[in-house]
């Protein structure tokens, strides 16, 4: 959905006013009921989808995407003109590396304007031919879903449903003639239209052109009160027509203003979509490549990002959640993981957004495996708009005696724009959740043979620890940590490594950073499994979100340890700066020094690229030893490009081909900074030789590289 004119934009903005009345201040607390005894199915994580959420390779930073367990993204047609970035085929490698499932292709985005230029069905069919052949030739072809029409009820076919149906059939058959295994979505109406959907599905059934994925958009206030009616009505249409249930994808959701990035509003979509087991993509209202306002500055989290991170960390199966009212504003989703002995609840959304509310979280059906008394920690995250979030904060933490398998957690002063996360475990806590820089293993994502057992051990922090590392190459404890700035941090790993038959006294684990091996950490043995030790590694982290994995790596027992937590605190280290405008550098061709008071030192180098001759070369970049280094690039990029002229900001993510230490050039995209005086940083890995090196920035295409302020060189380990 896009802004069509000023009138519709104003209307959409007005719709952010809640359709629900404020709860009087003296009213009794509401009640949100979670029934752990009633399973509702496997976790789908379907709400974690994006329309134009990805811009180019590395935009946003892959770590920001991978931490969310992404499922679906909707992107523009191959080589489409609608926007400068977001090409489905170009973002596919990163999306799949991050674990993504489906990539929807908005085929009409091959056109430049909005609404799309209507040049006739023959013109469109020629473009469909070209696009489909590109998909067939692509290595990720099985991950693509064709979306041949976008909002046809408003574009090309307004008031002409018959015309749309006939053209849909023609385009559907053309796609299948080229790609017999194609998955095709439709009708992609701008809103839920019951009568038109019935007619569409009837026509599709009768003409053998049923969509593999049924799509429509939820962009108005009626979603909050009417989602369940929409969903039930559509399933009834399928049933009445004898059509097997289709996968449903709400591939644009969220109102024009007031929802994106706001945890308390977004949690309502997450809860409803997960409980209905459908997919959803956040709407594209602002700029491409920022996960629809979940990400700022390419790798920093807004408040909304943390909500989806919590969602992606749910494990086990979903369980029944009963909100105060089915169409009310307070909603939640919950899951129980019997193996991990954890229940988690995510909830929020009490319109109006301003003000606070009270609620009682009632958890019933608590299994005996969690014990007669359970421990519950409640976390909150606030909205930060497009600014970076300081992260979650602890709301409460306490033990609760389960009477008849039920507890009540009273919560007061909750914020309407915030979301909340509850973790319920056996009553095994030895300490409260500590400072924001501590990340407990039992709350982290676990993989492979890593597990939480809540055994008889003592001395650990929090409620338990992660084990299962002995004789394993798969055990992994995956921490998602936040760094306030680029620089060195002390990562203190607390562990136990007691006597173990066949294991050496000194153990080790493999530490990975942002998906790549970083170092092997040596862990001296401990006297027993109730004795804990801490080993600290100094690591260079990028500003924002980082993924730190502690992995088993050997088939023997050299990595037989238990993991308690990591503490992450800022520290110092050697970082060497090189100003772009320095006379020690070499500027070739049109590249030149220019002044800008916002740049460090008041100057930068611009006009790099737009031809192979225009380069910036840093000379005498000196390091003590050969190896891989982190290069922090401070840059500005405010370029706007061509595309639709009446909505969104057509930002351009400039790239530079960077050659370091005599190596081959490597391409790196630089997230748009939304202004030429907005200097931001990005981190590029470079391989350097011992001693003096050169690092060259160029762009041989018709496009420019960003303006370069300075680079800073740091070793990955301090």
C-alpha positions in Angstrom: 0.0 0.0 0.0 1.4 3.4 -0.9 0.3 7.0 -0.4 -1.9 7.9 -3.4 -2.5 11.5 -2.7 -2.5 14.1 0.1 -6.1 13.4 1.0 -5.5 9.6 1.5 -2.4 10.4 3.5 -4.2 12.7 5.8 -7.0 10.1 6.2 -4.5 7.4 7.0 -2.8 9.6 9.6 -6.2 10.3 11.2 -6.8 6.6 11.4 -4.1 6.2 14.0 -6.5 7.5 16.6 -7.7 4.4 18.3 -11.1 3.0 17.6 -11.1 1.7 21.2 -12.1 3.8 24.2 -9.7 4.6 26.9 -10.0 2.5 30.0 -11.1 4.7 32.9 -8.3 5.2 35.5 -10.4 3.7 38.3 -11.3 0.5 36.3 -10.3 -2.9 37.6 -7.2 -4.4 36.0 -7.8 -6.3 32.8 -7.0 -10.0 32.6 -4.9 -11.8 30.0 -5.2 -15.6 30.4 -2.5 -18.0 29.2 -3.4 -21.8 29.2 -0.2 -23.8 29.0 -2.3 -27.0 28.9 -3.9 -26.1 25.6 -1.5 -26.4 22.7 -2.5 -24.5 19.5 0.2 -25.7 17.1 3.7 -25.4 15.9 5.3 -21.9 15.9 5.1 -20.3 12.5 6.9 -17.0 13.2 4.9 -15.8 10.3 4.5 -12.2 11.4 8.2 -11.6 10.8 8.0 -10.5 7.3 8.8 -7.3 5.4 7.8 -5.3 2.3 10.9 -3.7 1.0 12.5 -4.4 4.4 15.7 -5.3 2.6 17.5 -2.8 0.3 20.8 -4.3 -1.0 23.3 -6.8 0.1 24.2 -5.9 3.7 21.3 -3.4 3.9 20.3 -3.8 6.7 23.2 -5.5 8.4 22.6 -9.3 8.2 22.9 -9.7 12.0 19.8 -7.5 12.4 17.8 -9.8 10.1 19.2 -13.2 11.3 18.4 -12.5 15.0 14.6 -12.2 14.1 14.1 -15.7 12.5 12.7 -14.1 9.3 10.2 -15.9 7.3 8.9 -13.8 4.3 10.0 -10.7 2.5 8.2 -9.0 -0.4 10.5 -7.2 -2.8 10.4 -5.5 -6.2 10.6 -7.2 -9.5 14.0 -8.1 -11.0 15.4 -4.9 -12.4 12.2 -3.1 -11.5 12.0 0.7 -11.7 9.7 1.3 -8.8 12.6 2.1 -6.4 16.4 2.3 -6.6 16.8 -0.8 -4.3 15.0 -3.8 -3.0 15.4 -6.1 -6.0 14.2 -9.6 -5.1 17.0 -11.5 -6.8 19.7 -9.2 -5.4 18.6 -9.5 -1.7 18.0 -13.3 -2.0 21.5 -14.5 -1.0 21.5 -12.5 2.3 17.8 -13.4 3.1 18.5 -17.1 2.7 21.7 -17.0 4.7 19.7 -15.4 7.5 17.3 -18.3 7.4 14.5 -16.7 5.4 11.8 -18.9 3.8 9.9 -17.1 1.0 10.7 -14.2 -1.2 7.6 -12.6 -2.8 8.1 -10.7 -6.0 5.9 -7.7 -6.6 5.9 -8.1 -10.3 4.1 -4.8 -11.2 7.0 -3.0 -9.5 8.8 -3.4 -12.8 7.0 -0.1 -13.6 8.4 3.2 -12.4 5.3 5.1 -11.3 2.6 4.7 -8.7 -0.1 4.0 -9.5 1.6 1.7 -12.1 1.5 3.0 -15.7 -1.2 1.1 -17.5 0.3 0.4 -20.9 -2.0 -2.5 -21.7 -1.9 -6.2 -20.9 0.4 -7.0 -23.8 3.1 -4.7 -22.5 2.8 -6.3 -19.1 2.9 -9.8 -20.5 6.2 -9.0 -22.3 7.6 -7.9 -18.9 6.3 -10.9 -17.2 8.1 -13.1 -19.7 11.4 -11.4 -19.0 11.0 -11.4 -15.2 9.9 -15.1 -15.0 12.9 -16.2 -17.1 15.2 -14.4 -14.8 13.6 -16.2 -11.8 13.9 -19.6 -13.5 17.7 -19.0 -14.0 18.2 -17.9 -10.4 19.8 -20.3 -7.9 17.1 -19.5 -5.3 14.1 -20.0 -7.7 12.3 -22.4 -5.3 12.2 -19.7 -2.7 10.3 -17.2 -4.8 6.6 -16.5 -4.8 5.2 -14.5 -7.8 2.8 -11.7 -6.9 1.5 -10.8 -10.4 -0.9 -8.0 -9.3 -0.7 -5.5 -6.4 -3.9 -3.9 -5.1 -5.8 -4.6 -8.4 -9.0 -3.4 -6.7 -7.5 0.1 -6.9 -5.0 0.0 -9.7 -5.9 -0.8 -13.4 -9.1 -2.6 -12.4 -11.0 -0.3 -10.0 -14.6 -1.1 -10.5 -13.7 -3.8 -13.1 -13.4 -7.1 -11.3 -14.2 -9.1 -14.4 -11.3 -7.4 -16.2 -9.0 -8.3 -13.4 -10.1 -11.9 -13.2 -9.5 -12.4 -16.9 -6.0 -10.7 -16.9 -5.1 -12.6 -13.7 -5.8 -15.9 -15.5 -3.8 -14.8 -18.6 -0.8 -13.7 -16.5 -1.0 -16.8 -14.2 -0.9 -19.1 -17.2 2.0 -17.2 -18.8 4.0 -17.6 -15.6 3.3 -21.3 -15.4 4.1 -21.8 -19.1 7.7 -20.6 -18.3 8.0 -21.8 -14.8 5.8 -24.9 -14.3 6.7 -25.2 -10.6 5.9 -21.6 -9.9 4.2 -20.6 -6.7 1.8 -17.7 -7.4 0.0 -15.4 -5.0 -3.2 -13.5 -5.3 -5.4 -11.5 -5.4 -3.5 -9.1 -3.2 -6.4 -6.7 -2.6 -5.7 -3.5 -0.7 -8.1 -4.6 2.1 -10.3 -7.5 3.1 -13.1 -7.7 0.5 -15.3 -10.7 1.2 -17.6 -10.6 -1.8 -14.7 -10.0 -4.2 -12.6 -12.7 -2.6 -15.4 -15.2 -3.0 -15.8 -14.3 -6.6 -12.0 -14.4 -7.2 -11.7 -17.9 -5.6 -14.7 -19.2 -7.5 -13.2 -18.0 -10.8 -9.7 -19.3 -9.9 -11.2 -22.8 -9.0 -13.3 -23.0 -12.1 -10.4 -21.9 -14.4 -7.6 -24.0 -12.7 -5.7 -20.8 -11.6 -6.0 -21.1 -7.8 -3.3 -19.1 -6.0 -0.8 -21.1 -4.0 -0.8 -18.3 -1.5 -3.8 -16.1 -0.8 -2.8 -12.5 -0.2 -4.5 -9.3 0.9 -3.5 -6.2 3.0 -4.5 -5.2 6.5 -3.7 -1.4 6.7 -6.6 0.1 8.6 -8.2 0.3 12.0 -10.6 -2.5 11.1 -7.7 -5.0 11.6 -7.7 -4.5 15.3 -11.3 -5.3 15.8 -12.0 -7.4 12.8 -9.1 -9.7 12.1 -10.7 -12.8 13.4 -13.8 -12.1 11.3 -11.7 -11.6 8.2 -9.7 -14.8 8.8 -12.8 -16.9 9.6 -14.7 -15.6 6.6 -12.0 -16.4 4.2 -11.6 -19.9 5.5 -15.3 -20.3 5.2 -15.1 -19.2 1.5 -12.5 -21.9 0.9 -14.6 -24.5 2.6 -17.8 -23.6 0.9 -16.1 -23.8 -2.5 -14.4 -27.1 -1.8 -10.9 -25.5 -2.0 -8.1 -26.9 0.2 -6.8 -24.3 2.7 -4.3 -22.0 1.1 -1.3 -20.5 2.8 -2.4 -16.9 3.8 0.0 -14.0 3.6 -1.0 -10.5 4.7 1.9 -9.1 2.7 1.3 -5.5 3.9 0.3 -4.8 7.4 0.4 -1.7 9.7 -1.2 1.7 9.4 0.4 4.6 7.5 1.3 6.2 10.8 1.5 5.0 14.4 2.3 1.3 14.0 5.7 0.8 12.5 8.4 0.7 15.2 5.8 0.9 18.0 6.0 -2.3 20.1 2.7 -1.9 21.8 0.9 -1.7 18.4 3.0 -4.3 16.6 2.5 -6.9 19.2 -1.2 -7.0 18.3 -0.3 -8.0 14.7 2.2 -10.5 15.9 -0.2 -12.2 18.3 -3.1 -12.3 15.8 -1.1 -13.6 12.9 0.7 -16.2 15.0 -2.5 -17.4 16.6 -4.0 -17.7 13.2 -0.8 -19.3 11.7 -0.6 -16.9 8.8 2.3 -14.9 7.3 2.6 -11.1 7.4 4.9 -8.4 6.0 5.2 -5.0 7.6 4.1 -2.3 5.3 6.5 -0.1 3.4 5.7 3.5 4.5 9.1 5.1 4.9 12.5 4.0 3.5 13.7 0.7 2.1 16.3 -1.5 3.8 15.4 -0.8 7.4 13.2 -3.7 8.1 10.2 -1.3 8.1 11.5 0.9 10.9 12.8 -2.0 13.1 16.3 -0.9 12.2 18.0 2.4 12.3 21.5 3.3 11.1 21.7 -0.2 9.5 22.5 -2.2 12.5 20.9 -0.5 15.5 17.6 -1.7 17.0 14.5 0.5 17.5 12.1 -0.5 20.2 10.1 -2.5 17.7 13.1 -4.7 16.8 13.3 -6.1 20.3 9.6 -7.3 20.1 10.4 -9.4 17.0 13.6 -10.7 18.6 11.5 -11.9 21.5 9.1 -13.5 19.0 11.8 -15.3 17.2 13.1 -16.7 20.5 9.8 -18.4 21.3 10.4 -22.2 21.3 8.2 -25.3 21.7 4.6 -24.9 20.7 2.1 -22.1 21.0 -0.6 -22.3 23.6 -4.0 -20.7 24.1 -4.1 -17.0 25.0 -7.4 -15.4 25.9 -7.3 -11.6 25.8 -9.8 -9.4 27.7 -11.7 -9.2 24.3 -11.1 -10.9 21.0 -11.0 -7.6 19.1 -9.6 -5.6 22.0 -6.3 -3.8 22.1 -4.5 -6.0 24.7 -3.3 -9.1 22.9 -0.6 -11.7 23.4 1.1 -14.9 22.1 2.6 -17.6 24.3 4.6 -20.8 23.9 5.6 -23.7 26.1 8.8 -25.6 25.6 8.7 -28.8 27.7 12.2 -29.8 26.9 13.6 -26.4 28.1 11.0 -26.2 30.9 10.2 -22.7 29.9 7.0 -20.8 29.1 7.2 -17.4 27.4 4.5 -14.8 26.9 4.6 -11.7 24.7 1.9 -9.2 25.2 0.9 -5.5 25.0 -1.2 -3.0 23.2 -3.6 -0.9 25.3 -4.9 1.9 23.2 -4.9 4.8 23.4 -1.2 4.7 23.1 -0.6 7.5 25.6 -1.1 6.6 29.3 -0.7 3.4 31.3 -2.8 0.5 32.2 -2.9 -2.4 34.7 -3.5 -6.0 33.9 -3.3 -9.4 35.7 -1.5 -12.1 33.7 -3.1 -15.3 34.6 -1.1 -18.4 33.7 -2.9 -21.7 34.1 -2.3 -25.3 33.2 1.2 -25.1 34.5 2.7 -28.6 34.0 4.2 -30.5 37.0 7.6 -30.5 35.3 7.8 -26.8 36.1 7.2 -27.5 39.8 4.8 -26.3 42.4 6.5 -22.9 42.5 7.7 -21.1 39.4 9.9 -18.1 38.8 8.7 -15.3 36.4 10.7 -12.5 35.0 8.9 -9.7 33.2 10.7 -7.5 30.7 9.5 -4.4 28.8 10.6 -2.5 25.8 9.5 1.0 25.0 8.9 2.7 21.6 11.8 4.9 20.4 10.5 5.9 17.0 13.3 5.8 14.5 15.9 6.2 17.2 18.1 3.5 18.7 16.6 1.7 21.6 18.5 1.2 24.9 17.0 -2.3 24.9 14.7 -4.2 27.3 14.4 -3.4 31.0 13.2 -5.6 33.9 9.7 -4.8 35.0 9.4 -7.4 37.8 10.8 -10.7 39.0 9.4 -13.0 41.6 8.5 -16.6 42.6 4.8 -17.7 42.5 3.2 -20.7 44.1 1.1 -22.5 41.6 -2.3 -23.2 43.1 -4.1 -25.8 41.0 -1.5 -25.3 38.3 -2.3 -21.5 38.1 -0.6 -18.3 39.0 -1.5 -14.6 38.7 1.2 -12.0 37.9 -0.2 -8.6 38.8 1.2 -5.8 36.6 0.6 -2.1 37.0 1.6 1.0 35.2 2.2 -0.7 31.9 2.7 1.6 28.9 0.3 1.5 25.9 3.1 1.8 23.3 5.3 -0.8 25.0 5.5 -4.5 24.7 6.3 -7.0 27.4 8.0 -10.4 27.6 7.5 -12.9 30.4 9.8 -15.9 31.0 8.5 -18.6 33.4 10.8 -21.3 34.7 11.0 -23.7 37.6 11.8 -22.1 40.9 15.5 -22.6 40.6 16.7 -18.9 40.7 19.8 -18.2 42.7 20.0 -14.5 41.8 17.9 -11.9 40.2 18.3 -10.8 36.6 21.3 -8.6 36.7 22.5 -5.5 34.9 21.8 -4.9 31.2 25.2 -6.1 30.2 24.6 -9.6 31.5 23.2 -12.2 29.2 22.0 -15.4 30.8 22.5 -18.7 28.9 19.2 -20.2 30.0 17.4 -17.3 28.4 19.4 -17.3 25.2 18.6 -19.2 22.0 20.0 -22.8 22.2 20.9 -25.0 19.3 22.1 -28.5 18.7 22.6 -30.6 21.9 22.7 -27.5 24.2 19.9 -27.7 26.7 18.6 -26.4 30.1 18.0 -29.1 32.6 17.4 -27.4 36.0 19.4 -30.1 37.8 20.9 -30.2 41.3 23.9 -27.9 40.4 24.5 -24.9 42.5 26.5 -21.6 42.2 25.1 -20.5 38.9 23.6 -17.1 38.2 20.0 -16.6 37.4 17.7 -19.6 37.1 20.0 -22.1 35.4 22.6 -22.6 32.7 23.2 -24.3 29.4 24.8 -27.7 29.2 25.2 -30.5 26.6 28.6 -29.5 25.3 30.4 -32.8 25.9 31.1 -35.0 22.9 29.2 -32.5 20.7 29.9 -30.5 17.6 26.5 -28.9 17.6 25.9 -27.4 21.0 25.5 -23.7 20.8 24.4 -20.9 23.1 23.5 -17.9 21.0 23.6 -14.5 22.7 22.2 -11.3 21.1 24.0 -8.4 22.6 23.8 -4.6 22.2 26.9 -2.3 22.0 26.4 1.4 22.4 29.3 2.3 20.1 31.9 0.8 17.8 34.8 -0.4 19.9 36.3 -3.0 22.2 34.3 -4.8 24.7 35.3 -7.3 27.4 33.2 -10.5 26.9 33.4 -12.3 30.2 32.3 -16.0 29.8 31.2 -17.7 33.1 31.4 -21.4 32.9 32.1 -24.6 34.9 34.4 -27.4 33.7 34.5 -30.1 36.4 36.2 -33.4 36.2 34.8 -35.5 33.3 36.0 -38.9 32.2 38.1 -38.7 29.0 38.1 -34.9 29.0 41.3 -32.9 29.5 41.6 -30.6 32.5 41.7 -27.5 30.3 38.7 -27.2 28.0 37.9 -24.9 25.2 34.9 -23.5 23.2 34.6 -21.8 19.8 33.4 -18.2 19.9 31.6 -16.9 16.8 30.7 -13.3 16.1 28.0 -12.3 13.7 28.0 -15.6 12.0 31.7 -16.1 11.6 34.3 -17.9 13.7 36.2 -15.5 15.9 38.4 -17.4 18.2 38.9 -20.5 20.3 38.6 -19.6 24.0 40.7 -21.6 26.5 38.8 -22.5 29.7 40.8 -23.8 32.6 39.2 -26.7 34.5 37.2 -26.1 37.7 37.3 -28.1 40.8 33.8 -29.5 40.3 30.6 -28.8 38.4 29.4 -26.4 41.1 32.5 -24.3 40.9 32.3 -21.5 38.3 35.1 -19.6 36.6 35.2 -16.6 34.3 37.5 -16.1 31.2 37.4 -12.7 29.5 38.0 -12.1 25.8 38.5 -8.6 24.4 36.5 -8.3 21.2 35.7 -5.5 18.7 32.0 -5.0 18.4 30.0 -2.8 16.1 27.6 -0.2 17.4 24.2 -1.8 17.7 23.3 -5.5 17.7 25.9 -8.3 17.6 25.5 -12.0 17.8 27.9 -13.8 20.0 27.7 -17.6 19.8 29.5 -20.0 22.2 29.9 -23.3 20.4 31.0 -26.8 20.9 33.4 -27.8 18.0 35.1 -31.1 18.8 33.9 -34.7 18.6 35.7 -35.5 21.8 35.2 -33.9 25.3 37.7 -31.1 25.1 34.7 -28.7 25.0 32.7 -30.4 27.9 31.6 -27.3 29.8 28.5 -25.7 31.2 27.7 -22.1 30.2 26.3 -19.7 32.8 26.3 -16.3 31.1 28.4 -13.6 29.4 28.9 -10.1 30.7 29.7 -7.5 28.0 31.3 -4.3 29.1 33.2 -1.5 27.3 37.0 -1.5 27.5 39.9 0.1 25.7 42.0 -1.1 22.8 44.2 0.1 20.0 42.2 1.8 17.2 44.2 3.7 14.6 42.5 6.5 12.6 43.3 7.8 9.1 41.6 10.9 7.9 40.4 10.8 4.3 41.6 14.4 3.5 45.1 13.7 4.8 47.9 14.8 2.4 49.4 11.3 2.9 46.6 9.8 0.8 46.3 9.6 -3.0 43.3 11.1 -4.8 42.9 10.2 -8.4 40.7 11.6 -11.2 37.8 13.6 -10.0 38.0 12.6 -6.3 38.6 15.7 -4.2 38.7 17.1 -0.7 35.7 19.3 0.4 34.7 21.0 3.6 31.8 20.0 5.9 31.7 21.1 9.5 29.9 17.9 10.4 32.8 15.8 9.3 35.6 15.0 11.7 38.4 17.6 11.1 35.9 19.6 9.0 36.6 17.9 5.7 35.9 14.7 3.7 36.7 13.3 0.3 33.9 13.2 -2.3 33.3 12.5 -6.0 34.8 9.0 -5.6 33.6 6.7 -8.4 31.3 7.3 -11.4 34.2 5.9 -13.3 37.2 3.7 -12.6 39.7 6.6 -12.6 38.1 8.4 -9.6 39.5 6.8 -6.4 40.6 7.5 -2.9 43.7 5.6 -1.7 44.7 5.5 2.0 48.5 5.0 2.1 50.6 3.6 5.0 47.8 1.9 6.8 50.1 0.1 9.2 49.4 -3.0 11.3 51.7 -5.2 13.4 50.7 -8.6 12.0 49.1 -10.0 8.9 45.5 -11.0 9.2 41.9 -9.8 9.2 41.1 -6.4 10.7 37.9 -4.4 11.3 37.8 -1.2 9.3 35.3 1.4 10.6 34.3 3.7 7.8 32.8 7.0 8.7 30.8 8.3 5.7 27.8 10.3 4.4 25.4 9.3 1.7 22.3 11.5 1.1 21.6 10.5 -2.5 18.0 10.2 -3.7 17.3 8.3 -6.9 14.6 7.8 -9.4 11.5 5.8 -8.9 7.9 6.6 -8.1 7.6 10.3 -7.6 4.7 10.6 -5.2 5.5 8.5 -2.2 8.4 7.2 0.0 11.9 8.4 -0.1 13.8 6.8 -3.0 17.1 6.5 -1.1 20.1 5.1 -2.9 22.5 2.8 -1.0 25.8 3.7 -2.6 28.5 1.2 -2.8 32.3 1.2 -3.0 34.6 -1.5 -4.3 37.3 -1.6 -1.7 40.7 -3.2 -2.2 43.0 -3.7 0.8 46.5 -4.9 1.2 46.9 -5.7 -2.5 43.8 -8.0 -2.5 41.0 -8.0 -5.0 38.3 -5.4 -4.6 35.3 -6.3 -2.5 32.0 -4.5 -2.9 30.3 -3.0 0.2 27.0 -1.2 0.3 26.6 1.9 2.5 23.2 2.5 4.0 21.8 5.9 3.1 22.3 8.4 5.9 19.4 10.6 4.9 21.5 13.7 4.5 25.0 14.8 3.3 25.9 16.1 6.8 24.8 13.0 8.6 28.0 11.0 9.1 27.5 7.4 10.1 29.8 4.4 10.5 29.8 0.9 9.0 32.3 -1.9 9.6 34.1 -3.6 6.8 36.5 -6.6 7.3 39.8 -6.2 5.4 42.8 -8.5 5.2 46.1 -6.7 5.7 49.7 -7.6 5.5 52.2 -6.9 8.3 53.5 -3.4 8.0 52.3 -0.7 5.7 49.2 -1.2 3.4 47.1 0.7 1.0 43.3 0.7 1.1 41.5 2.0 -2.1 37.9 3.1 -2.5 36.4 3.2 -5.9 33.3 2.6 -8.0 33.8 2.0 -11.7 30.1 2.1 -12.5 28.1 5.3 -13.4 27.3 5.6 -9.6 29.4 7.3 -6.9 30.8 5.8 -3.7 29.7 7.6 -0.5 31.6 10.6 0.8 34.4 9.3 3.0 35.3 11.1 6.3 37.8 8.7 7.9 38.7 5.1 8.5 39.7 3.4 11.7 41.5 0.1 11.9 41.2 -2.3 14.8 42.1 -6.0 15.3 39.1 -8.3 15.9 40.6 -9.3 19.2 42.2 -6.8 21.5 
